[in-house]
Amino acid sequence: MLSISRTCLRGIYSCHWNSQNRRPNRACCWLSFLSFVSILALSWMYVCFIAFNDHNDVNWHAFKTLKKWVNWYMIVMVVSAVLATYCLLLLVFGLLHLAVREPLDLHWLHKVFLFLGLLTVTLGTAGFCKEWIEEWQTVYMSFQATAPFLQLGAVVALTLISWLVFQGYHTAQTAASKVFIMLTFLVVSAAVFLCPLAICSPCIANNLPPKPALVGHRGAPMLAPENTMLSFRKSMECGVVAFETDVQLSKDMKPFLMHDNGPSFLLRTTDVKEKFLGRDADMHANFTLQALQTLNAGEWFVRTDPFQSVSSLSKEEKREANNQSVPSLSELLVMAKKHNVSLIFDLKNEKNSTGFHNSDSYYTAETIEKSGISPDKIWWLPTEYRHDVRKVTPGLKQVYNNVQEMYADGGSFLNMKYSFLSTHEISELRKNNVSVNLWVVNERWLFSLLWCSGASSVTTNACHILKSMSKPDWHLEPNMYMGIWVSADVISLLLMFGLFLWQKRRNHVFHQNTSERSVPLLPR
């Protein structure tokens, strides 16, 4: 059985199914290169996993260029997962070769794949830095949530590979080699065991702030087509305190709901190509509200399945989603008023206006006034003509996307991207009685981190997921974390000491057997 296992190891790693007596050149260099690529691939996989919160941004920007909706980010995730799995499995086989003292002879095909993997990670990182550099802040934030658990994982990994280190120490031929191996290992071990001293996470705390309220980003776009009445109705089932949407003006100066703007603003989420031939590149001002409401704004959702969630819908829900139209702002205001839900929105084409009375702000404020909704249910976010709107429609809750502007205007409500504020800044703002809404938060780990930081509310695509959370996923009391940390370190040290002694004895027995086989038999 042992012989078969060794043969399989040899075959997978080097494609040599027969025992090899020769010692390959630069075998250790290739193992080091394999370890390096494996670490890079695993790190890249972590980055992709963390950035998944904003994956729809990548797909949307790709659509703007290619005019075709494809879930590019999922393709990147799959490729990254395959690469990381391949490298890690190959590394495990390499380490097992060391354990059973098989010659390391990495096959040339594996070497080619490793170089391709290195190229893939390099190009991915370069693209990340060039086109999506702000996402590195998200990766940095993630360590506040995951660092305590990554440290525990590092302790386990260090314990598992320590037996190989000790094997190398006991088989080293010179005292200098022994000192180098052991000194390096001790420095790395000390860094891993003591790094919790440098970990600062808001989720390691005794007192937990209240759970942030949920704001439906374009409704509930994972469950229904974005910015449709069905989507907003679905978000109410999640208990959202506010609807988030996007407002534009039609040709007849009536506000309607649509995220995409500029040329081809209808192409992604409607059937404009079929309904209005040759007009798919038109601007918002080329369509009346009546014309817009003849478009199908839901079929694209069922067809493209942008969040891989359509399969969770019933046949009736799919049928309803497939027949949604472009809603007016008035329709949403009626729903918000009826169910006592607040409303926050962006004005997509405000900067193109030539004055307040010709602006989106004016017609939007007028529509809000006519709806009869309580002014404090409107979270007014657009910065242009803010003071003019305040005169026309007093009582609106003024919301800001800049801390300095908020304080200068005497405000106390902030709406910002989650990565634009540190967890410490969020906590300080809340201590000063500033309401902090953060967008767009879809992943449980991120919601947990912002919950621990004290965020007032979050705008989310995943209200159905976040509503079910009764506590943060990553919350630990300091005493409990210290107990876990110290216990894991002590257990690891004891196991390492046992492995050191076992390797010492194993090496002694190996040399003893070798010596006995090499002694010639004396004639009688």
Disulfide bonds with the S-S distance in Angstrom:
Cys203-Cys452 2.37
